[in-house]
Amino acid sequence: MSLRPWVVLVALFGALCLVVTIWVSTDRHPPEWDYANHLERALDCHRTLANPAADRFAEIMGASPFYPPFVICAAGILYFAFPVAALTAQAVTPIPRPVSSPRSSSAPPRSWSSHS
């Protein structure tokens, strides 16, 4: 397997990261709709994790009946290491796709395999 496709992929990902960083640093509009909701939930998760007296698991699981807490709390956990900012929350946006959809992994589905 050639190394060249991976170099191109890493370069494209780096360019995407650069564009998102510039966009988030220059865009001064407040977040809208679902995005604002996700940022608020990430901040609530961060506060829950930071509170030693909280029943953390119950509060996190009960925070949203619709959205699973994994990605939202991933942003909340990043808030311990990085500043509370929209760019920090953007860092976890690639997570849901590979985690929630096994078809997005690099391995082809079984039906494409020559062993079937």
C-alpha positions in Angstrom: 0.0 0.0 0.0 1.3 3.4 -1.0 1.9 6.1 1.6 0.9 8.8 -0.8 -2.9 8.6 -0.3 -2.4 9.0 3.5 -0.2 12.0 3.0 -2.9 13.6 0.8 -5.6 12.7 3.4 -3.5 14.2 6.3 -2.9 17.4 4.2 -6.6 17.8 3.4 -7.5 17.3 7.1 -4.9 19.8 8.1 -6.3 22.3 5.6 -9.8 21.7 6.9 -8.6 22.3 10.5 -6.9 25.6 9.4 -10.1 26.8 7.6 -12.3 25.9 10.7 -9.8 27.7 13.0 -9.8 30.9 10.9 -13.6 30.7 10.5 -14.3 30.3 14.2 -11.9 33.0 15.1 -13.4 35.6 12.7 -17.1 34.7 13.0 -18.5 36.8 15.8 -22.2 35.8 15.4 -23.7 33.9 18.3 -24.3 30.2 17.7 -27.7 29.3 16.4 -30.3 26.6 17.1 -28.9 23.1 17.6 -25.3 24.3 17.7 -26.0 26.6 20.6 -27.9 23.8 22.3 -25.0 21.4 22.0 -22.5 24.0 23.3 -24.8 24.6 26.3 -25.1 20.9 27.0 -21.3 20.5 26.8 -20.8 23.3 29.3 -23.4 21.7 31.6 -21.6 18.4 31.3 -18.3 20.2 32.2 -19.9 21.8 35.3 -21.4 18.4 36.3 -18.0 16.7 36.0 -16.3 19.5 37.9 -18.8 19.3 40.8 -17.5 16.7 43.3 -20.9 16.5 45.1 -22.9 15.7 42.0 -24.3 12.3 41.1 -22.4 12.6 37.8 -23.7 9.6 35.9 -27.4 10.3 36.7 -27.1 14.0 35.8 -25.3 13.4 32.6 -27.6 10.6 31.5 -30.7 12.6 32.4 -29.6 15.8 30.8 -31.1 15.0 27.4 -33.6 12.4 26.4 -32.8 12.9 22.7 -29.0 13.4 22.3 -26.6 10.7 23.6 -24.1 12.2 26.0 -20.9 10.8 24.6 -19.9 13.6 22.1 -21.4 16.4 24.2 -19.4 15.2 27.3 -16.3 14.8 25.1 -16.4 18.5 24.6 -17.1 19.0 28.3 -14.0 17.0 29.2 -11.9 19.0 26.7 -13.0 22.1 28.6 -10.7 21.0 31.5 -7.6 21.2 29.3 -8.5 24.0 26.9 -10.5 27.2 27.3 -14.3 27.2 27.1 -14.7 28.3 23.5 -16.5 27.3 20.3 -13.2 26.1 18.8 -12.8 23.6 21.6 -16.2 22.2 21.0 -15.4 22.0 17.2 -12.6 19.6 18.0 -15.0 16.8 18.9 -17.3 17.2 15.9 -15.6 14.5 13.8 -16.3 11.9 16.6 -20.0 11.1 16.0 -19.6 9.9 12.4 -17.1 7.1 12.9 -18.6 6.1 16.3 -22.2 6.0 15.2 -21.7 4.7 11.7 -19.6 1.6 11.2 -19.9 2.0 7.4 -17.7 5.1 7.7 -14.7 3.1 8.8 -11.9 2.3 6.4 -12.8 -1.4 6.2 -15.3 -2.2 3.4 -18.6 -3.9 4.2 -18.6 -7.7 4.2 -20.6 -7.8 1.0 -17.7 -6.2 -0.8 -15.2 -8.7 0.5 -13.9 -11.4 -1.8 -14.3 -13.9 1.0 -18.1 -13.9 1.0 
